[in-house]
Amino acid sequence: MPVDVIHLLPLPLILTLAALLGLAVLYDLRTFKHHKKKEDAIYRCASCRRVYTTPRQTPLARCPACGKQNPAARPR
């Protein structure tokens, strides 16, 4: 059964789109575990300038480097 050339033209486009879709799914699966939880609070130490997070929102959190209590940083 002969195949017309016109039927082969969409083949590279379909293969390229399938490869891009596969790469997007792979990227999503690999980076999903790195997404930061929404309930984490971000803090910046006033004395040593270290940035750290805590799993729960508290008014003050102790810096893991120097031990100073710091308020939560304002989101930008």
N, CA, C and O atoms as a Tripos MOL2 file, in Angstrom:
@<TRIPOS>MOLECULE
protein
  304   303    76     0     0
PROTEIN
NO_CHARGES

@<TRIPOS>ATOM
      1 N           0.8450   -1.1740    0.0000 N.3       1 MET1
      2 CA          0.0000    0.0000    0.0000 C.3       1 MET1
      3 C           0.8950    1.2420    0.0000 C.2       1 MET1
      4 O           1.6320    1.4530    0.9630 O.2       1 MET1
      5 N           0.8550    2.0520   -1.0230 N.am      2 PRO2
      6 CA          1.6930    3.2500   -1.0880 C.3       2 PRO2
      7 C           1.1750    4.3380   -0.1310 C.2       2 PRO2
      8 O          -0.0280    4.4750    0.0880 O.2       2 PRO2
      9 N           2.1080    5.0900    0.4190 N.am      3 VAL3
     10 CA          1.7790    6.1840    1.3370 C.3       3 VAL3
     11 C           2.0630    7.4990    0.6300 C.2       3 VAL3
     12 O           3.1380    7.6930    0.0630 O.2       3 VAL3
     13 N           1.1000    8.3900    0.6710 N.am      4 ASP4
     14 CA          1.2890    9.7040    0.0630 C.3       4 ASP4
     15 C           2.2200   10.5470    0.9360 C.2       4 ASP4
     16 O           2.2330   10.4150    2.1600 O.2       4 ASP4
     17 N           2.9840   11.4000    0.2960 N.am      5 VAL5
     18 CA          3.8950   12.2920    1.0130 C.3       5 VAL5
     19 C           3.1120   13.2720    1.8780 C.2       5 VAL5
     20 O           3.5950   13.6820    2.9340 O.2       5 VAL5
     21 N           1.9450   13.6440    1.4590 N.am      6 ILE6
     22 CA          1.1360   14.6130    2.2010 C.3       6 ILE6
     23 C           0.7270   14.0630    3.5730 C.2       6 ILE6
     24 O           0.5040   14.8350    4.5060 O.2       6 ILE6
     25 N           0.6300   12.7380    3.7000 N.am      7 HIS7
     26 CA          0.2810   12.1350    4.9830 C.3       7 HIS7
     27 C           1.4720   12.0700    5.9370 C.2       7 HIS7
     28 O           1.2800   11.9060    7.1420 O.2       7 HIS7
     29 N           2.6860   12.1930    5.4290 N.am      8 LEU8
     30 CA          3.8850   12.1510    6.2660 C.3       8 LEU8
     31 C           4.2910   13.5210    6.8000 C.2       8 LEU8
     32 O           5.1010   13.5990    7.7230 O.2       8 LEU8
     33 N           3.7560   14.5890    6.2500 N.am      9 LEU9
     34 CA          4.1330   15.9400    6.6820 C.3       9 LEU9
     35 C           3.7880   16.2310    8.1410 C.2       9 LEU9
     36 O           4.6140   16.8450    8.8150 O.2       9 LEU9
     37 N           2.6330   15.8390    8.6800 N.am     10 PRO10
     38 CA          2.3370   16.1460   10.0850 C.3      10 PRO10
     39 C           3.1220   15.2880   11.0820 C.2      10 PRO10
     40 O           3.1260   15.5960   12.2740 O.2      10 PRO10
     41 N           3.7790   14.2310   10.6290 N.am     11 LEU11
     42 CA          4.4800   13.3220   11.5290 C.3      11 LEU11
     43 C           5.5640   14.0170   12.3670 C.2      11 LEU11
     44 O           5.5850   13.7980   13.5780 O.2      11 LEU11
     45 N           6.4650   14.8380   11.8080 N.am     12 PRO12
     46 CA          7.4600   15.5190   12.6530 C.3      12 PRO12
     47 C           6.8210   16.4700   13.6670 C.2      12 PRO12
     48 O           7.3030   16.5950   14.7930 O.2      12 PRO12
     49 N           5.7580   17.1280   13.2740 N.am     13 LEU13
     50 CA          5.0710   18.0280   14.1960 C.3      13 LEU13
     51 C           4.4710   17.2510   15.3640 C.2      13 LEU13
     52 O           4.5960   17.6660   16.5160 O.2      13 LEU13
     53 N           3.8330   16.1470   15.0770 N.am     14 ILE14
     54 CA          3.2220   15.3330   16.1270 C.3      14 ILE14
     55 C           4.2930   14.7720   17.0620 C.2      14 ILE14
     56 O           4.1080   14.7730   18.2790 O.2      14 ILE14
     57 N           5.4000   14.2970   16.5130 N.am     15 LEU15
     58 CA          6.4790   13.7570   17.3420 C.3      15 LEU15
     59 C           7.1160   14.8390   18.2160 C.2      15 LEU15
     60 O           7.4360   14.5880   19.3780 O.2      15 LEU15
     61 N           7.3000   16.0270   17.6680 N.am     16 THR16
     62 CA          7.8650   17.1340   18.4400 C.3      16 THR16
     63 C           6.9390   17.5400   19.5740 C.2      16 THR16
     64 O           7.3910   17.7460   20.7000 O.2      16 THR16
     65 N           5.6520   17.6580   19.2910 N.am     17 LEU17
     66 CA          4.6970   18.0200   20.3400 C.3      17 LEU17
     67 C           4.6160   16.9460   21.4180 C.2      17 LEU17
     68 O           4.4980   17.2730   22.5980 O.2      17 LEU17
     69 N           4.6770   15.6810   21.0410 N.am     18 ALA18
     70 CA          4.6540   14.5910   22.0200 C.3      18 ALA18
     71 C           5.9040   14.6300   22.9000 C.2      18 ALA18
     72 O           5.8210   14.3940   24.1060 O.2      18 ALA18
     73 N           7.0550   14.9250   22.3070 N.am     19 ALA19
     74 CA          8.2930   15.0200   23.0830 C.3      19 ALA19
     75 C           8.2420   16.1960   24.0510 C.2      19 ALA19
     76 O           8.6700   16.0660   25.1980 O.2      19 ALA19
     77 N           7.7290   17.3370   23.6110 N.am     20 LEU20
     78 CA          7.6100   18.5000   24.4980 C.3      20 LEU20
     79 C           6.6400   18.2330   25.6370 C.2      20 LEU20
     80 O           6.8910   18.6360   26.7730 O.2      20 LEU20
     81 N           5.5490   17.5660   25.3470 N.am     21 LEU21
     82 CA          4.5960   17.2120   26.3960 C.3      21 LEU21
     83 C           5.2330   16.2620   27.4040 C.2      21 LEU21
     84 O           5.0360   16.4130   28.6090 O.2      21 LEU21
     85 N           5.9890   15.2940   26.9200 N.am     22 GLY22
     86 CA          6.6790   14.3680   27.8140 C.3      22 GLY22
     87 C           7.6960   15.0750   28.6920 C.2      22 GLY22
     88 O           7.8030   14.7720   29.8800 O.2      22 GLY22
     89 N           8.4460   16.0130   28.1250 N.am     23 LEU23
     90 CA          9.4160   16.7780   28.9100 C.3      23 LEU23
     91 C           8.7330   17.6580   29.9510 C.2      23 LEU23
     92 O           9.2380   17.8030   31.0640 O.2      23 LEU23
     93 N           7.5950   18.2450   29.6020 N.am     24 ALA24
     94 CA          6.8650   19.0820   30.5570 C.3      24 ALA24
     95 C           6.3550   18.2490   31.7290 C.2      24 ALA24
     96 O           6.4270   18.6860   32.8770 O.2      24 ALA24
     97 N           5.8460   17.0680   31.4490 N.am     25 VAL25
     98 CA          5.3630   16.1880   32.5230 C.3      25 VAL25
     99 C           6.5270   15.7450   33.4010 C.2      25 VAL25
    100 O           6.4020   15.7280   34.6250 O.2      25 VAL25
    101 N           7.6440   15.3910   32.8030 N.am     26 LEU26
    102 CA          8.8200   14.9820   33.5640 C.3      26 LEU26
    103 C           9.3270   16.1210   34.4450 C.2      26 LEU26
    104 O           9.6650   15.8990   35.6080 O.2      26 LEU26
    105 N           9.3820   17.3330   33.9040 N.am     27 TYR27
    106 CA          9.8110   18.4970   34.6800 C.3      27 TYR27
    107 C           8.8730   18.7350   35.8540 C.2      27 TYR27
    108 O           9.3310   19.0060   36.9650 O.2      27 TYR27
    109 N           7.5740   18.6380   35.6270 N.am     28 ASP28
    110 CA          6.5910   18.8310   36.6890 C.3      28 ASP28
    111 C           6.7550   17.7960   37.7930 C.2      28 ASP28
    112 O           6.6760   18.1350   38.9740 O.2      28 ASP28
    113 N           6.9790   16.5590   37.4290 N.am     29 LEU29
    114 CA          7.1420   15.5050   38.4280 C.3      29 LEU29
    115 C           8.4210   15.6890   39.2350 C.2      29 LEU29
    116 O           8.4380   15.4120   40.4350 O.2      29 LEU29
    117 N           9.4870   16.1490   38.5980 N.am     30 ARG30
    118 CA         10.7520   16.3260   39.3150 C.3      30 ARG30
    119 C          10.7350   17.5300   40.2380 C.2      30 ARG30
    120 O          11.3450   17.4850   41.3060 O.2      30 ARG30
    121 N          10.0530   18.6090   39.8590 N.am     31 THR31
    122 CA         10.0620   19.8250   40.6720 C.3      31 THR31
    123 C           8.9000   19.8830   41.6500 C.2      31 THR31
    124 O           8.8540   20.7900   42.4810 O.2      31 THR31
    125 N           7.9720   18.9580   41.5800 N.am     32 PHE32
    126 CA          6.8120   19.0010   42.4670 C.3      32 PHE32
    127 C           7.2280   18.8740   43.9230 C.2      32 PHE32
    128 O           6.6460   19.5280   44.7880 O.2      32 PHE32
    129 N           8.2270   18.0420   44.2110 N.am     33 LYS33
    130 CA          8.6410   17.8400   45.5940 C.3      33 LYS33
    131 C           9.3910   19.0420   46.1600 C.2      33 LYS33
    132 O           9.5590   19.1450   47.3750 O.2      33 LYS33
    133 N           9.8470   19.9550   45.2960 N.am     34 HIS34
    134 CA         10.5880   21.1230   45.7480 C.3      34 HIS34
    135 C           9.6980   22.3340   46.0150 C.2      34 HIS34
    136 O          10.1770   23.3620   46.4930 O.2      34 HIS34
    137 N           8.4150   22.2200   45.7100 N.am     35 HIS35
    138 CA          7.5250   23.3530   45.9400 C.3      35 HIS35
    139 C           7.3850   23.5910   47.4350 C.2      35 HIS35
    140 O           7.1990   22.6550   48.2120 O.2      35 HIS35
    141 N           7.4760   24.8390   47.8210 N.am     36 LYS36
    142 CA          7.4000   25.1970   49.2280 C.3      36 LYS36
    143 C           5.9480   25.1860   49.6870 C.2      36 LYS36
    144 O           5.0470   25.6200   48.9700 O.2      36 LYS36
    145 N           5.7470   24.6850   50.8880 N.am     37 LYS37
    146 CA          4.4020   24.6430   51.4390 C.3      37 LYS37
    147 C           3.9070   26.0650   51.6930 C.2      37 LYS37
    148 O           4.6860   26.9470   52.0550 O.2      37 LYS37
    149 N           2.6270   26.2730   51.5040 N.am     38 LYS38
    150 CA          2.0520   27.6120   51.6850 C.3      38 LYS38
    151 C           2.0600   28.0280   53.1570 C.2      38 LYS38
    152 O           2.1410   29.2200   53.4540 O.2      38 LYS38
    153 N           1.9790   27.0730   54.0770 N.am     39 GLU39
    154 CA          1.8790   27.4470   55.4820 C.3      39 GLU39
    155 C           3.2360   27.7410   56.1250 C.2      39 GLU39
    156 O           3.2820   28.1210   57.2950 O.2      39 GLU39
    157 N           4.3410   27.5750   55.3920 N.am     40 ASP40
    158 CA          5.6490   27.9190   55.9340 C.3      40 ASP40
    159 C           5.7760   29.4360   56.0570 C.2      40 ASP40
    160 O           5.3700   30.1790   55.1630 O.2      40 ASP40
    161 N           6.3410   29.8780   57.1650 N.am     41 ALA41
    162 CA          6.5760   31.3010   57.3750 C.3      41 ALA41
    163 C           8.0570   31.5860   57.1270 C.2      41 ALA41
    164 O           8.9150   30.7890   57.5040 O.2      41 ALA41
    165 N           8.3550   32.7150   56.4970 N.am     42 ILE42
    166 CA          9.7320   33.1000   56.1830 C.3      42 ILE42
    167 C          10.1810   34.1520   57.1870 C.2      42 ILE42
    168 O           9.4620   35.1130   57.4600 O.2      42 ILE42
    169 N          11.3790   33.9600   57.7340 N.am     43 TYR43
    170 CA         11.9450   34.8690   58.7270 C.3      43 TYR43
    171 C          13.3270   35.3100   58.2790 C.2      43 TYR43
    172 O          14.0280   34.5730   57.5850 O.2      43 TYR43
    173 N          13.7210   36.5320   58.6830 N.am     44 ARG44
    174 CA         15.0820   37.0350   58.4490 C.3      44 ARG44
    175 C          15.6200   37.5120   59.7890 C.2      44 ARG44
    176 O          15.0050   38.3360   60.4660 O.2      44 ARG44
    177 N          16.7780   36.9800   60.1580 N.am     45 CYS45
    178 CA         17.3900   37.3290   61.4390 C.3      45 CYS45
    179 C          17.9220   38.7600   61.3760 C.2      45 CYS45
    180 O          18.5730   39.1490   60.4050 O.2      45 CYS45
    181 N          17.6400   39.5320   62.4130 N.am     46 ALA46
    182 CA         18.0710   40.9320   62.4560 C.3      46 ALA46
    183 C          19.5650   41.0550   62.7480 C.2      46 ALA46
    184 O          20.1900   42.0320   62.3360 O.2      46 ALA46
    185 N          20.1450   40.0890   63.4470 N.am     47 SER47
    186 CA         21.5590   40.2210   63.7980 C.3      47 SER47
    187 C          22.4930   39.5430   62.7940 C.2      47 SER47
    188 O          23.5040   40.1320   62.4130 O.2      47 SER47
    189 N          22.1820   38.3280   62.3590 N.am     48 CYS48
    190 CA         23.0960   37.6350   61.4350 C.3      48 CYS48
    191 C          22.5920   37.6420   59.9900 C.2      48 CYS48
    192 O          23.2980   37.1480   59.1100 O.2      48 CYS48
    193 N          21.4080   38.1780   59.7110 N.am     49 ARG49
    194 CA         20.8060   38.3370   58.3800 C.3      49 ARG49
    195 C          20.4910   37.0130   57.6810 C.2      49 ARG49
    196 O          20.2780   36.9900   56.4690 O.2      49 ARG49
    197 N          20.4600   35.9200   58.4290 N.am     50 ARG50
    198 CA         20.1320   34.6150   57.8410 C.3      50 ARG50
    199 C          18.6360   34.5480   57.5440 C.2      50 ARG50
    200 O          17.8280   35.0400   58.3320 O.2      50 ARG50
    201 N          18.2610   33.9480   56.4210 N.am     51 VAL51
    202 CA         16.8620   33.7420   56.0530 C.3      51 VAL51
    203 C          16.5300   32.2850   56.3280 C.2      51 VAL51
    204 O          17.2650   31.3880   55.9140 O.2      51 VAL51
    205 N          15.4160   32.0460   57.0290 N.am     52 TYR52
    206 CA         15.0170   30.6850   57.3730 C.3      52 TYR52
    207 C          13.5050   30.5950   57.4080 C.2      52 TYR52
    208 O          12.8190   31.6170   57.4200 O.2      52 TYR52
    209 N          12.9800   29.3760   57.4230 N.am     53 THR53
    210 CA         11.5390   29.1480   57.4710 C.3      53 THR53
    211 C          11.1970   28.2850   58.6650 C.2      53 THR53
    212 O          12.0390   27.5620   59.1980 O.2      53 THR53
    213 N           9.9430   28.3740   59.0750 N.am     54 THR54
    214 CA          9.4160   27.4790   60.1070 C.3      54 THR54
    215 C           8.1380   26.8530   59.5690 C.2      54 THR54
    216 O           7.4520   27.4640   58.7500 O.2      54 THR54
    217 N           7.8080   25.6500   60.0130 N.am     55 PRO55
    218 CA          6.6310   24.9750   59.4680 C.3      55 PRO55
    219 C           5.3030   25.6060   59.8750 C.2      55 PRO55
    220 O           4.2870   25.3470   59.2310 O.2      55 PRO55
    221 N           5.2820   26.4100   60.9070 N.am     56 ARG56
    222 CA          4.0100   27.0120   61.3030 C.3      56 ARG56
    223 C           4.1890   28.5130   61.4890 C.2      56 ARG56
    224 O           5.2920   28.9990   61.7410 O.2      56 ARG56
    225 N           3.1020   29.2200   61.3610 N.am     57 GLN57
    226 CA          3.1160   30.6770   61.4870 C.3      57 GLN57
    227 C           3.0990   31.0490   62.9700 C.2      57 GLN57
    228 O           2.1140   30.7870   63.6610 O.2      57 GLN57
    229 N           4.1650   31.6490   63.4560 N.am     58 THR58
    230 CA          4.2370   32.1360   64.8310 C.3      58 THR58
    231 C           4.6850   33.5890   64.7880 C.2      58 THR58
    232 O           5.3350   34.0040   63.8290 O.2      58 THR58
    233 N           4.3470   34.3710   65.8140 N.am     59 PRO59
    234 CA          4.7600   35.7770   65.7890 C.3      59 PRO59
    235 C           6.2840   35.9390   65.8220 C.2      59 PRO59
    236 O           6.8290   36.8250   65.1650 O.2      59 PRO59
    237 N           6.9620   35.0880   66.5810 N.am     60 LEU60
    238 CA          8.4210   35.1310   66.6680 C.3      60 LEU60
    239 C           8.9750   33.7260   66.4750 C.2      60 LEU60
    240 O           8.3570   32.7420   66.8820 O.2      60 LEU60
    241 N          10.1390   33.6440   65.8530 N.am     61 ALA61
    242 CA         10.8030   32.3540   65.6750 C.3      61 ALA61
    243 C          12.2870   32.5240   65.9670 C.2      61 ALA61
    244 O          12.8770   33.5600   65.6640 O.2      61 ALA61
    245 N          12.8750   31.5000   66.5550 N.am     62 ARG62
    246 CA         14.2860   31.5380   66.9260 C.3      62 ARG62
    247 C          15.1620   31.2200   65.7110 C.2      62 ARG62
    248 O          14.9140   30.2570   64.9860 O.2      62 ARG62
    249 N          16.1860   32.0440   65.5050 N.am     63 CYS63
    250 CA         17.1300   31.8450   64.4100 C.3      63 CYS63
    251 C          17.9550   30.5840   64.6810 C.2      63 CYS63
    252 O          18.4740   30.4300   65.7870 O.2      63 CYS63
    253 N          18.0910   29.6810   63.7130 N.am     64 PRO64
    254 CA         18.8750   28.4730   63.9470 C.3      64 PRO64
    255 C          20.3840   28.7350   64.0420 C.2      64 PRO64
    256 O          21.1150   27.9030   64.5800 O.2      64 PRO64
    257 N          20.8610   29.8740   63.5320 N.am     65 ALA65
    258 CA         22.2940   30.1680   63.5580 C.3      65 ALA65
    259 C          22.7230   30.8440   64.8560 C.2      65 ALA65
    260 O          23.7010   30.4270   65.4770 O.2      65 ALA65
    261 N          21.9960   31.8930   65.2730 N.am     66 CYS66
    262 CA         22.4450   32.6590   66.4390 C.3      66 CYS66
    263 C          21.4830   32.5890   67.6190 C.2      66 CYS66
    264 O          21.8530   32.9860   68.7230 O.2      66 CYS66
    265 N          20.2680   32.1000   67.4260 N.am     67 GLY67
    266 CA         19.3290   31.9310   68.5330 C.3      67 GLY67
    267 C          18.4860   33.1500   68.8540 C.2      67 GLY67
    268 O          17.7140   33.1070   69.8110 O.2      67 GLY67
    269 N          18.5960   34.2350   68.1010 N.am     68 LYS68
    270 CA         17.8080   35.4420   68.3670 C.3      68 LYS68
    271 C          16.3760   35.2570   67.8690 C.2      68 LYS68
    272 O          16.1520   34.6450   66.8240 O.2      68 LYS68
    273 N          15.4090   35.7850   68.6180 N.am     69 GLN69
    274 CA         13.9960   35.7370   68.2230 C.3      69 GLN69
    275 C          13.7440   36.8270   67.1770 C.2      69 GLN69
    276 O          14.1860   37.9650   67.3380 O.2      69 GLN69
    277 N          13.0290   36.4700   66.1040 N.am     70 ASN70
    278 CA         12.7790   37.4110   65.0090 C.3      70 ASN70
    279 C          11.3240   37.3520   64.5790 C.2      70 ASN70
    280 O          10.7130   36.2840   64.6120 O.2      70 ASN70
    281 N          10.7520   38.5050   64.1700 N.am     71 PRO71
    282 CA          9.3930   38.4870   63.6070 C.3      71 PRO71
    283 C           9.4310   37.9860   62.1620 C.2      71 PRO71
    284 O          10.4820   37.9810   61.5210 O.2      71 PRO71
    285 N           8.2850   37.5730   61.6700 N.am     72 ALA72
    286 CA          8.1930   37.0770   60.2900 C.3      72 ALA72
    287 C           8.4920   38.2040   59.3120 C.2      72 ALA72
    288 O           8.1360   39.3570   59.5580 O.2      72 ALA72
    289 N           9.1460   37.8710   58.2040 N.am     73 ALA73
    290 CA          9.4630   38.8610   57.1720 C.3      73 ALA73
    291 C           8.2090   39.1840   56.3820 C.2      73 ALA73
    292 O           7.3370   38.3330   56.2120 O.2      73 ALA73
    293 N           8.1220   40.4060   55.9040 N.am     74 ARG74
    294 CA          6.9760   40.8120   55.0870 C.3      74 ARG74
    295 C           7.1370   40.2750   53.6770 C.2      74 ARG74
    296 O           8.2290   40.3430   53.1130 O.2      74 ARG74
    297 N           6.0630   39.7390   53.0970 N.am     75 PRO75
    298 CA          6.1710   39.3060   51.6950 C.3      75 PRO75
    299 C           6.2470   40.5060   50.7680 C.2      75 PRO75
    300 O           5.6520   41.5470   51.0490 O.2      75 PRO75
    301 N           6.9760   40.3720   49.6600 N.am     76 ARG76
    302 CA          7.1230   41.4770   48.6990 C.3      76 ARG76
    303 C           6.0170   41.4790   47.7050 C.2      76 ARG76
    304 O           5.9810   42.3380   46.8240 O.2      76 ARG76
@<TRIPOS>BOND
     1     1     2 1
     2     2     3 1
     3     3     4 2
     4     3     5 am
     5     5     6 1
     6     6     7 1
     7     7     8 2
     8     7     9 am
     9     9    10 1
    10    10    11 1
    11    11    12 2
    12    11    13 am
    13    13    14 1
    14    14    15 1
    15    15    16 2
    16    15    17 am
    17    17    18 1
    18    18    19 1
    19    19    20 2
    20    19    21 am
    21    21    22 1
    22    22    23 1
    23    23    24 2
    24    23    25 am
    25    25    26 1
    26    26    27 1
    27    27    28 2
    28    27    29 am
    29    29    30 1
    30    30    31 1
    31    31    32 2
    32    31    33 am
    33    33    34 1
    34    34    35 1
    35    35    36 2
    36    35    37 am
    37    37    38 1
    38    38    39 1
    39    39    40 2
    40    39    41 am
    41    41    42 1
    42    42    43 1
    43    43    44 2
    44    43    45 am
    45    45    46 1
    46    46    47 1
    47    47    48 2
    48    47    49 am
    49    49    50 1
    50    50    51 1
    51    51    52 2
    52    51    53 am
    53    53    54 1
    54    54    55 1
    55    55    56 2
    56    55    57 am
    57    57    58 1
    58    58    59 1
    59    59    60 2
    60    59    61 am
    61    61    62 1
    62    62    63 1
    63    63    64 2
    64    63    65 am
    65    65    66 1
    66    66    67 1
    67    67    68 2
    68    67    69 am
    69    69    70 1
    70    70    71 1
    71    71    72 2
    72    71    73 am
    73    73    74 1
    74    74    75 1
    75    75    76 2
    76    75    77 am
    77    77    78 1
    78    78    79 1
    79    79    80 2
    80    79    81 am
    81    81    82 1
    82    82    83 1
    83    83    84 2
    84    83    85 am
    85    85    86 1
    86    86    87 1
    87    87    88 2
    88    87    89 am
    89    89    90 1
    90    90    91 1
    91    91    92 2
    92    91    93 am
    93    93    94 1
    94    94    95 1
    95    95    96 2
    96    95    97 am
    97    97    98 1
    98    98    99 1
    99    99   100 2
   100    99   101 am
   101   101   102 1
   102   102   103 1
   103   103   104 2
   104   103   105 am
   105   105   106 1
   106   106   107 1
   107   107   108 2
   108   107   109 am
   109   109   110 1
   110   110   111 1
   111   111   112 2
   112   111   113 am
   113   113   114 1
   114   114   115 1
   115   115   116 2
   116   115   117 am
   117   117   118 1
   118   118   119 1
   119   119   120 2
   120   119   121 am
   121   121   122 1
   122   122   123 1
   123   123   124 2
   124   123   125 am
   125   125   126 1
   126   126   127 1
   127   127   128 2
   128   127   129 am
   129   129   130 1
   130   130   131 1
   131   131   132 2
   132   131   133 am
   133   133   134 1
   134   134   135 1
   135   135   136 2
   136   135   137 am
   137   137   138 1
   138   138   139 1
   139   139   140 2
   140   139   141 am
   141   141   142 1
   142   142   143 1
   143   143   144 2
   144   143   145 am
   145   145   146 1
   146   146   147 1
   147   147   148 2
   148   147   149 am
   149   149   150 1
   150   150   151 1
   151   151   152 2
   152   151   153 am
   153   153   154 1
   154   154   155 1
   155   155   156 2
   156   155   157 am
   157   157   158 1
   158   158   159 1
   159   159   160 2
   160   159   161 am
   161   161   162 1
   162   162   163 1
   163   163   164 2
   164   163   165 am
   165   165   166 1
   166   166   167 1
   167   167   168 2
   168   167   169 am
   169   169   170 1
   170   170   171 1
   171   171   172 2
   172   171   173 am
   173   173   174 1
   174   174   175 1
   175   175   176 2
   176   175   177 am
   177   177   178 1
   178   178   179 1
   179   179   180 2
   180   179   181 am
   181   181   182 1
   182   182   183 1
   183   183   184 2
   184   183   185 am
   185   185   186 1
   186   186   187 1
   187   187   188 2
   188   187   189 am
   189   189   190 1
   190   190   191 1
   191   191   192 2
   192   191   193 am
   193   193   194 1
   194   194   195 1
   195   195   196 2
   196   195   197 am
   197   197   198 1
   198   198   199 1
   199   199   200 2
   200   199   201 am
   201   201   202 1
   202   202   203 1
   203   203   204 2
   204   203   205 am
   205   205   206 1
   206   206   207 1
   207   207   208 2
   208   207   209 am
   209   209   210 1
   210   210   211 1
   211   211   212 2
   212   211   213 am
   213   213   214 1
   214   214   215 1
   215   215   216 2
   216   215   217 am
   217   217   218 1
   218   218   219 1
   219   219   220 2
   220   219   221 am
   221   221   222 1
   222   222   223 1
   223   223   224 2
   224   223   225 am
   225   225   226 1
   226   226   227 1
   227   227   228 2
   228   227   229 am
   229   229   230 1
   230   230   231 1
   231   231   232 2
   232   231   233 am
   233   233   234 1
   234   234   235 1
   235   235   236 2
   236   235   237 am
   237   237   238 1
   238   238   239 1
   239   239   240 2
   240   239   241 am
   241   241   242 1
   242   242   243 1
   243   243   244 2
   244   243   245 am
   245   245   246 1
   246   246   247 1
   247   247   248 2
   248   247   249 am
   249   249   250 1
   250   250   251 1
   251   251   252 2
   252   251   253 am
   253   253   254 1
   254   254   255 1
   255   255   256 2
   256   255   257 am
   257   257   258 1
   258   258   259 1
   259   259   260 2
   260   259   261 am
   261   261   262 1
   262   262   263 1
   263   263   264 2
   264   263   265 am
   265   265   266 1
   266   266   267 1
   267   267   268 2
   268   267   269 am
   269   269   270 1
   270   270   271 1
   271   271   272 2
   272   271   273 am
   273   273   274 1
   274   274   275 1
   275   275   276 2
   276   275   277 am
   277   277   278 1
   278   278   279 1
   279   279   280 2
   280   279   281 am
   281   281   282 1
   282   282   283 1
   283   283   284 2
   284   283   285 am
   285   285   286 1
   286   286   287 1
   287   287   288 2
   288   287   289 am
   289   289   290 1
   290   290   291 1
   291   291   292 2
   292   291   293 am
   293   293   294 1
   294   294   295 1
   295   295   296 2
   296   295   297 am
   297   297   298 1
   298   298   299 1
   299   299   300 2
   300   299   301 am
   301   301   302 1
   302   302   303 1
   303   303   304 2
@<TRIPOS>SUBSTRUCTURE
     1 MET1         2 RESIDUE 1 A MET
     2 PRO2         6 RESIDUE 1 A PRO
     3 VAL3        10 RESIDUE 1 A VAL
     4 ASP4        14 RESIDUE 1 A ASP
     5 VAL5        18 RESIDUE 1 A VAL
     6 ILE6        22 RESIDUE 1 A ILE
     7 HIS7        26 RESIDUE 1 A HIS
     8 LEU8        30 RESIDUE 1 A LEU
     9 LEU9        34 RESIDUE 1 A LEU
    10 PRO10       38 RESIDUE 1 A PRO
    11 LEU11       42 RESIDUE 1 A LEU
    12 PRO12       46 RESIDUE 1 A PRO
    13 LEU13       50 RESIDUE 1 A LEU
    14 ILE14       54 RESIDUE 1 A ILE
    15 LEU15       58 RESIDUE 1 A LEU
    16 THR16       62 RESIDUE 1 A THR
    17 LEU17       66 RESIDUE 1 A LEU
    18 ALA18       70 RESIDUE 1 A ALA
    19 ALA19       74 RESIDUE 1 A ALA
    20 LEU20       78 RESIDUE 1 A LEU
    21 LEU21       82 RESIDUE 1 A LEU
    22 GLY22       86 RESIDUE 1 A GLY
    23 LEU23       90 RESIDUE 1 A LEU
    24 ALA24       94 RESIDUE 1 A ALA
    25 VAL25       98 RESIDUE 1 A VAL
    26 LEU26      102 RESIDUE 1 A LEU
    27 TYR27      106 RESIDUE 1 A TYR
    28 ASP28      110 RESIDUE 1 A ASP
    29 LEU29      114 RESIDUE 1 A LEU
    30 ARG30      118 RESIDUE 1 A ARG
    31 THR31      122 RESIDUE 1 A THR
    32 PHE32      126 RESIDUE 1 A PHE
    33 LYS33      130 RESIDUE 1 A LYS
    34 HIS34      134 RESIDUE 1 A HIS
    35 HIS35      138 RESIDUE 1 A HIS
    36 LYS36      142 RESIDUE 1 A LYS
    37 LYS37      146 RESIDUE 1 A LYS
    38 LYS38      150 RESIDUE 1 A LYS
    39 GLU39      154 RESIDUE 1 A GLU
    40 ASP40      158 RESIDUE 1 A ASP
    41 ALA41      162 RESIDUE 1 A ALA
    42 ILE42      166 RESIDUE 1 A ILE
    43 TYR43      170 RESIDUE 1 A TYR
    44 ARG44      174 RESIDUE 1 A ARG
    45 CYS45      178 RESIDUE 1 A CYS
    46 ALA46      182 RESIDUE 1 A ALA
    47 SER47      186 RESIDUE 1 A SER
    48 CYS48      190 RESIDUE 1 A CYS
    49 ARG49      194 RESIDUE 1 A ARG
    50 ARG50      198 RESIDUE 1 A ARG
    51 VAL51      202 RESIDUE 1 A VAL
    52 TYR52      206 RESIDUE 1 A TYR
    53 THR53      210 RESIDUE 1 A THR
    54 THR54      214 RESIDUE 1 A THR
    55 PRO55      218 RESIDUE 1 A PRO
    56 ARG56      222 RESIDUE 1 A ARG
    57 GLN57      226 RESIDUE 1 A GLN
    58 THR58      230 RESIDUE 1 A THR
    59 PRO59      234 RESIDUE 1 A PRO
    60 LEU60      238 RESIDUE 1 A LEU
    61 ALA61      242 RESIDUE 1 A ALA
    62 ARG62      246 RESIDUE 1 A ARG
    63 CYS63      250 RESIDUE 1 A CYS
    64 PRO64      254 RESIDUE 1 A PRO
    65 ALA65      258 RESIDUE 1 A ALA
    66 CYS66      262 RESIDUE 1 A CYS
    67 GLY67      266 RESIDUE 1 A GLY
    68 LYS68      270 RESIDUE 1 A LYS
    69 GLN69      274 RESIDUE 1 A GLN
    70 ASN70      278 RESIDUE 1 A ASN
    71 PRO71      282 RESIDUE 1 A PRO
    72 ALA72      286 RESIDUE 1 A ALA
    73 ALA73      290 RESIDUE 1 A ALA
    74 ARG74      294 RESIDUE 1 A ARG
    75 PRO75      298 RESIDUE 1 A PRO
    76 ARG76      302 RESIDUE 1 A ARG
